[in-house]
Amino acid sequence: MVDSKQNLAKSMSMASNAADKVWDLWLASLNTYDWNQEKLNNMVRVHLDLNKAARQDTIHMLQETATQMRRNQGQFQKMFEEAMLNAYEPFNMFQTFANRGIEASLK
C-alpha cells in the first residue's frame, strides 16, 4: 500500500510538474508571439516612413522639374520669336527697298 501511495504521489508530482512546464511553455510562446508582433510592427512602421519620405522627395523633385520646364519653355519661346524675327528681317528689308523703288519710279 505504501508503494502505491508513493507511486500516486510521484505521479501527481510529475503531472503537476508537467502542467507547470506546459504553462511555462505557453507563456514563453505568448512572449515570443508578442516580441515577433512588435518587431513586425516596427518593420512596417519603418517601411511606411521610408515610403512616405520617398513619395515626398519624388513630389518635390517633380515640382522642381515642372518649374524648370516652365522656365525653359518661356526661354525657348523667346528664342524662337527672336529667331523668327531675325529670319524675316532680310525679307522686310527687301520689301522696304522694293517699296522705295516702286515709290521712286512712280514719282
C-alpha positions as CSV (number, residue, x, y, z in Angstrom):
1,M,0.0,0.0,0.0
2,V,2.9,2.3,0.8
3,D,4.3,1.8,-2.7
4,S,1.0,2.7,-4.4
5,K,0.8,5.8,-2.2
6,Q,4.3,6.8,-3.2
7,N,3.7,6.0,-6.8
8,L,0.5,8.0,-6.7
9,A,2.3,10.9,-5.1
10,K,5.1,10.7,-7.6
11,S,2.6,10.5,-10.5
12,M,0.7,13.5,-9.1
13,S,4.0,15.4,-8.7
14,M,5.1,14.6,-12.2
15,A,1.6,15.6,-13.6
16,S,1.8,18.8,-11.6
17,N,5.3,19.4,-12.8
18,A,4.3,18.7,-16.4
19,A,1.3,21.0,-16.1
20,D,3.7,23.7,-14.8
21,K,6.0,23.1,-17.7
22,V,3.1,23.4,-20.2
23,W,2.0,26.7,-18.7
24,D,5.6,27.9,-18.8
25,L,5.9,26.9,-22.4
26,W,2.5,28.5,-23.2
27,L,3.7,31.8,-21.6
28,A,7.0,31.6,-23.4
29,S,5.1,31.1,-26.7
30,L,2.9,34.2,-25.9
31,N,6.0,36.3,-25.1
32,T,7.6,35.1,-28.4
33,Y,4.4,36.0,-30.3
34,D,4.3,39.4,-28.7
35,W,8.0,40.0,-29.5
36,N,7.5,38.9,-33.1
37,Q,4.5,41.2,-33.5
38,E,6.4,44.1,-32.0
39,K,9.3,43.6,-34.4
40,L,6.9,43.2,-37.4
41,N,5.1,46.4,-36.3
42,N,8.4,48.3,-36.2
43,M,9.5,47.0,-39.6
44,V,6.2,48.0,-41.1
45,R,6.5,51.5,-39.5
46,V,10.0,51.9,-40.8
47,H,8.8,50.8,-44.3
48,L,5.9,53.2,-44.3
49,D,8.1,56.0,-43.1
50,L,10.6,55.3,-45.9
51,N,7.8,55.1,-48.5
52,K,6.4,58.5,-47.2
53,A,9.9,60.1,-47.4
54,A,10.4,58.7,-50.9
55,R,7.0,59.9,-52.0
56,Q,7.7,63.4,-50.6
57,D,11.1,63.5,-52.3
58,T,9.5,62.4,-55.6
59,I,6.8,65.1,-55.4
60,H,9.4,67.7,-54.6
61,M,11.6,66.6,-57.5
62,L,8.6,66.6,-59.9
63,Q,7.6,70.1,-58.7
64,E,11.1,71.4,-59.3
65,T,11.2,69.7,-62.7
66,A,7.9,71.3,-63.7
67,T,9.1,74.7,-62.6
68,Q,12.3,74.3,-64.6
69,M,10.3,73.1,-67.7
70,R,8.1,76.2,-67.5
71,R,11.1,78.4,-67.3
72,N,12.8,76.6,-70.2
73,Q,9.6,76.8,-72.2
74,G,9.4,80.6,-71.7
75,Q,13.1,80.9,-72.7
76,F,12.6,78.7,-75.7
77,Q,9.6,80.7,-76.8
78,K,11.6,84.0,-76.6
79,M,14.4,82.5,-78.5
80,F,12.0,81.2,-81.2
81,E,10.4,84.6,-81.5
82,E,13.8,86.3,-81.9
83,A,14.9,83.7,-84.4
84,M,11.7,84.2,-86.5
85,L,12.0,88.0,-86.3
86,N,15.7,87.7,-87.4
87,A,14.8,85.3,-90.2
88,Y,12.1,87.6,-91.6
89,E,14.3,90.8,-91.2
90,P,16.1,90.4,-94.6
91,F,12.7,89.9,-96.3
92,N,11.4,93.0,-94.5
93,M,14.5,95.0,-95.7
94,F,14.0,93.7,-99.2
95,Q,10.3,94.7,-99.1
96,T,11.3,98.1,-97.8
97,F,13.8,98.6,-100.7
98,A,11.2,97.3,-103.2
99,N,8.6,99.7,-101.9
100,R,11.1,102.6,-102.1
101,G,12.0,101.6,-105.7
102,I,8.3,101.5,-106.6
103,E,7.7,104.8,-105.0
104,A,10.7,106.3,-106.7
105,S,9.6,105.0,-110.1
106,L,6.1,106.5,-109.6
107,K,7.5,110.0,-108.9
